[in-house]
């Protein structure tokens, strides 16, 4: 089943929070979101991508470090900053830009897991525009 990240929250109203537990809850929601994407991708037969996204979601479940640096949020998983790639991918997803979304998921994979992970992906599935 899909995880409802909007449950109990006003939709379209995202006040900026600095409470670490609220931020971790949000990152957990991103992790669930990645799992949902992985399950959706599985339906499209892109098994390698699904497996990698699932690995990312599992890593997100490992309570990432959340740091404030000069009023900017940094999300670190095992010391690696990922907020830019996650953000870009989420924007593409909400815009329905599937090529951009795939490209940014690929960037996220590369950032987190290194180049080796990308070789498991078939290049055409995640071709940059």
C-alpha positions in Angstrom: 0.0 0.0 0.0 1.0 3.6 -0.5 2.2 5.6 2.5 0.2 8.8 2.8 2.7 11.5 3.6 -0.1 14.1 3.7 -2.1 12.4 6.5 -2.8 14.9 9.2 -1.1 17.8 7.4 -2.7 20.7 5.5 -2.1 20.1 1.9 -0.5 23.0 0.0 0.6 24.6 3.3 4.2 23.9 4.1 5.4 26.2 7.0 9.1 26.1 7.4 10.1 24.1 10.4 13.4 23.9 12.2 12.3 21.2 14.7 14.7 18.2 14.0 12.0 15.6 14.8 9.6 17.2 12.3 12.4 17.3 9.7 13.3 13.7 10.3 9.6 12.8 9.9 9.7 14.6 6.6 12.8 12.8 5.5 11.1 9.5 6.5 8.2 10.5 4.3 10.7 11.0 1.4 12.0 7.5 2.1 8.5 6.1 1.9 8.0 8.2 -1.2 11.1 6.6 -2.7 9.7 3.1 -1.8 6.5 4.0 -3.6 8.5 5.1 -6.6 10.4 1.9 -6.5 7.2 -0.1 -6.5 5.8 1.9 -9.3 9.0 1.5 -11.3 8.9 -2.3 -10.7 5.5 -2.3 -12.5 7.4 -0.7 -15.5 9.9 -3.5 -15.6 12.8 -1.2 -14.7 14.0 -3.7 -12.1 17.5 -2.4 -11.7 16.3 1.1 -11.0 13.7 -0.2 -8.6 16.3 -2.1 -6.6 18.6 0.9 -6.4 15.7 3.2 -5.3 14.8 0.6 -2.7 18.4 0.7 -1.4 18.1 4.5 -1.2 14.9 4.3 0.7 16.5 1.8 3.2 19.4 4.2 3.7 16.9 7.0 4.3 15.4 4.8 7.0 18.7 4.9 8.8 17.8 8.2 10.4 19.9 10.6 8.4 21.9 13.4 10.1 20.1 16.7 9.6 22.3 19.8 10.0 21.7 23.5 9.8 24.5 25.4 8.1 24.1 29.1 7.6 20.3 28.8 7.8 20.4 26.1 5.1 19.2 22.6 5.5 21.7 19.8 4.7 20.6 16.2 4.7 23.4 13.8 5.2 23.3 10.1 4.8 26.5 8.4 5.8 28.1 11.9 5.5 26.9 12.5 2.0 24.8 15.6 1.2 21.8 14.6 -0.9 19.2 17.4 -0.4 19.9 19.0 -3.9 19.3 15.8 -5.8 16.3 14.8 -3.7 14.9 18.3 -4.2 15.5 18.4 -7.9 14.0 15.0 -8.4 10.9 15.9 -6.3 10.4 19.1 -8.4 10.6 17.1 -11.6 8.2 14.5 -10.2 5.7 17.2 -9.3 6.0 18.8 -12.8 5.6 15.4 -14.5 9.1 15.8 -16.0 9.9 12.1 -16.1 13.2 12.4 -18.0 14.4 15.0 -15.6 13.1 12.9 -12.7 15.1 9.9 -13.9 18.2 12.0 -14.5 18.0 13.4 -10.9 17.4 10.0 -9.4 20.5 8.9 -11.3 22.4 11.8 -9.8 21.2 10.9 -6.4 22.2 7.3 -6.8 25.7 8.4 -8.0 26.0 10.8 -5.0 25.0 8.1 -2.5 26.3 4.9 -3.9 29.0 6.0 -6.4 29.5 5.3 -10.1 29.4 1.5 -9.7 25.7 1.6 -8.9 25.0 3.5 -12.1 26.5 0.8 -14.3 23.7 -1.5 -13.1 21.2 0.9 -14.8 20.6 0.6 -18.5 21.7 3.9 -19.9 18.6 4.4 -22.1 16.3 4.2 -19.1 17.9 7.2 -17.5 19.2 9.2 -20.5 19.8 12.8 -19.8 17.7 15.2 -21.9 
